[in-house]
């Protein structure tokens, strides 16, 4: 079996702070295409492969906020979560 060369992602060394900033960008609520443009990835699928968990976190957070706002009958403002 011939070993495969490392992928571009495996070769790339990303600063942990840059990775954290990119994760926050993915959680910001922007769509994946907008995030992919900001990050400079060649395709949106690359962004989704690397940051799908961040997009899911944002989606779940928005869902919980909506449920809490509905359950409390508008007693709280959703932007405070």
Phi and psi restraints in degrees (value plus and minus 20) as a CYANA .aco file:
   2 UNK   PHI    -108.6   -68.6
   2 UNK   PSI     106.1   146.1
   3 UNK   PHI     -87.7   -47.7
   3 UNK   PSI     121.2   161.2
   4 UNK   PHI    -102.7   -62.7
   4 UNK   PSI     126.9   166.9
   5 UNK   PHI     -89.4   -49.4
   5 UNK   PSI     132.3   172.3
   6 UNK   PHI     -82.9   -42.9
   6 UNK   PSI     126.3   166.3
   7 UNK   PHI     -90.7   -50.7
   7 UNK   PSI     148.9   188.9
   8 UNK   PHI     -80.7   -40.7
   8 UNK   PSI     -57.3   -17.3
   9 UNK   PHI     -87.3   -47.3
   9 UNK   PSI     -58.5   -18.5
  10 UNK   PHI     -89.2   -49.2
  10 UNK   PSI     -51.9   -11.9
  11 UNK   PHI     -97.8   -57.8
  11 UNK   PSI     -49.0    -9.0
  12 UNK   PHI     -89.5   -49.5
  12 UNK   PSI     113.8   153.8
  13 UNK   PHI    -129.9   -89.9
  13 UNK   PSI      89.3   129.3
  14 UNK   PHI    -125.0   -85.0
  14 UNK   PSI     111.4   151.4
  15 UNK   PHI     -78.4   -38.4
  15 UNK   PSI     115.4   155.4
  16 UNK   PHI     -76.0   -36.0
  16 UNK   PSI     -55.6   -15.6
  17 UNK   PHI     -88.6   -48.6
  17 UNK   PSI     -57.9   -17.9
  18 UNK   PHI     -85.5   -45.5
  18 UNK   PSI     -60.7   -20.7
  19 UNK   PHI     -83.0   -43.0
  19 UNK   PSI     -61.4   -21.4
  20 UNK   PHI     -84.3   -44.3
  20 UNK   PSI     -62.6   -22.6
  21 UNK   PHI     -83.3   -43.3
  21 UNK   PSI     -60.0   -20.0
  22 UNK   PHI     -86.7   -46.7
  22 UNK   PSI     -57.2   -17.2
  23 UNK   PHI     -83.1   -43.1
  23 UNK   PSI     -60.5   -20.5
  24 UNK   PHI     -87.0   -47.0
  24 UNK   PSI     -55.1   -15.1
  25 UNK   PHI     -82.3   -42.3
  25 UNK   PSI     -61.8   -21.8
  26 UNK   PHI     -85.4   -45.4
  26 UNK   PSI     -52.5   -12.5
  27 UNK   PHI    -101.4   -61.4
  27 UNK   PSI     -26.5    13.5
  28 UNK   PHI     -89.0   -49.0
  28 UNK   PSI     -32.8     7.2
  29 UNK   PHI      81.3   121.3
  29 UNK   PSI     -23.5    16.5
  30 UNK   PHI     -89.6   -49.6
  30 UNK   PSI     136.5   176.5
  31 UNK   PHI     -95.7   -55.7
  31 UNK   PSI     137.7   177.7
  32 UNK   PHI     -76.9   -36.9
  32 UNK   PSI     -52.6   -12.6
  33 UNK   PHI     -87.1   -47.1
  33 UNK   PSI     -62.9   -22.9
  34 UNK   PHI     -83.2   -43.2
  34 UNK   PSI     -60.9   -20.9
  35 UNK   PHI     -86.6   -46.6
  35 UNK   PSI     -61.8   -21.8
  36 UNK   PHI     -80.7   -40.7
  36 UNK   PSI     -56.5   -16.5
  37 UNK   PHI     -87.4   -47.4
  37 UNK   PSI     -61.5   -21.5
  38 UNK   PHI     -85.6   -45.6
  38 UNK   PSI     -57.5   -17.5
  39 UNK   PHI    -100.1   -60.1
  39 UNK   PSI     -39.7     0.3
  40 UNK   PHI      62.5   102.5
  40 UNK   PSI      -1.6    38.4
  41 UNK   PHI     -91.5   -51.5
  41 UNK   PSI     131.6   171.6
  42 UNK   PHI     -87.7   -47.7
  42 UNK   PSI     -53.9   -13.9
  43 UNK   PHI    -160.3  -120.3
  43 UNK   PSI     129.1   169.1
  44 UNK   PHI     -79.2   -39.2
  44 UNK   PSI     -49.0    -9.0
  45 UNK   PHI     -83.5   -43.5
  45 UNK   PSI     -50.2   -10.2
  46 UNK   PHI     -85.8   -45.8
  46 UNK   PSI     -65.2   -25.2
  47 UNK   PHI     -79.7   -39.7
  47 UNK   PSI     -65.0   -25.0
  48 UNK   PHI     -84.9   -44.9
  48 UNK   PSI     -60.0   -20.0
  49 UNK   PHI     -81.2   -41.2
  49 UNK   PSI     -58.4   -18.4
  50 UNK   PHI    -105.6   -65.6
  50 UNK   PSI     -51.1   -11.1
  51 UNK   PHI    -145.1  -105.1
  51 UNK   PSI       0.5    40.5
  52 UNK   PHI     -77.8   -37.8
  52 UNK   PSI     -57.0   -17.0
  53 UNK   PHI     -83.5   -43.5
  53 UNK   PSI     -53.8   -13.8
  54 UNK   PHI     -90.0   -50.0
  54 UNK   PSI     -61.3   -21.3
  55 UNK   PHI     -83.6   -43.6
  55 UNK   PSI     -58.3   -18.3
  56 UNK   PHI     -86.2   -46.2
  56 UNK   PSI     -59.5   -19.5
  57 UNK   PHI     -80.5   -40.5
  57 UNK   PSI     -64.7   -24.7
  58 UNK   PHI     -84.3   -44.3
  58 UNK   PSI     -60.8   -20.8
  59 UNK   PHI     -83.9   -43.9
  59 UNK   PSI     -63.4   -23.4
  60 UNK   PHI     -85.7   -45.7
  60 UNK   PSI     -60.4   -20.4
  61 UNK   PHI     -81.0   -41.0
  61 UNK   PSI     -64.3   -24.3
  62 UNK   PHI     -84.2   -44.2
  62 UNK   PSI     -58.3   -18.3
  63 UNK   PHI     -84.4   -44.4
  63 UNK   PSI     -65.0   -25.0
  64 UNK   PHI     -84.8   -44.8
  64 UNK   PSI     -62.0   -22.0
  65 UNK   PHI     -80.3   -40.3
  65 UNK   PSI     -64.9   -24.9
  66 UNK   PHI     -81.9   -41.9
  66 UNK   PSI     -62.6   -22.6
  67 UNK   PHI     -85.7   -45.7
  67 UNK   PSI     -62.7   -22.7
  68 UNK   PHI     -85.2   -45.2
  68 UNK   PSI     -62.2   -22.2
  69 UNK   PHI     -82.0   -42.0
  69 UNK   PSI     -62.3   -22.3
  70 UNK   PHI     -87.7   -47.7
  70 UNK   PSI     -60.9   -20.9
  71 UNK   PHI     -88.3   -48.3
  71 UNK   PSI     -53.7   -13.7
  72 UNK   PHI    -111.8   -71.8
  72 UNK   PSI     -13.1    26.9
  73 UNK   PHI      42.0    82.0
  73 UNK   PSI      12.5    52.5
  74 UNK   PHI      57.8    97.8
  74 UNK   PSI      -3.6    36.4
  75 UNK   PHI     -91.7   -51.7
  75 UNK   PSI     -40.1    -0.1
  76 UNK   PHI    -145.3  -105.3
  76 UNK   PSI     138.5   178.5
  77 UNK   PHI    -113.8   -73.8
  77 UNK   PSI     114.2   154.2
  78 UNK   PHI     -89.4   -49.4
  78 UNK   PSI     -40.4    -0.4
  79 UNK   PHI     -96.1   -56.1
  79 UNK   PSI     -23.2    16.8
  80 UNK   PHI    -110.6   -70.6
  80 UNK   PSI     -21.0    19.0
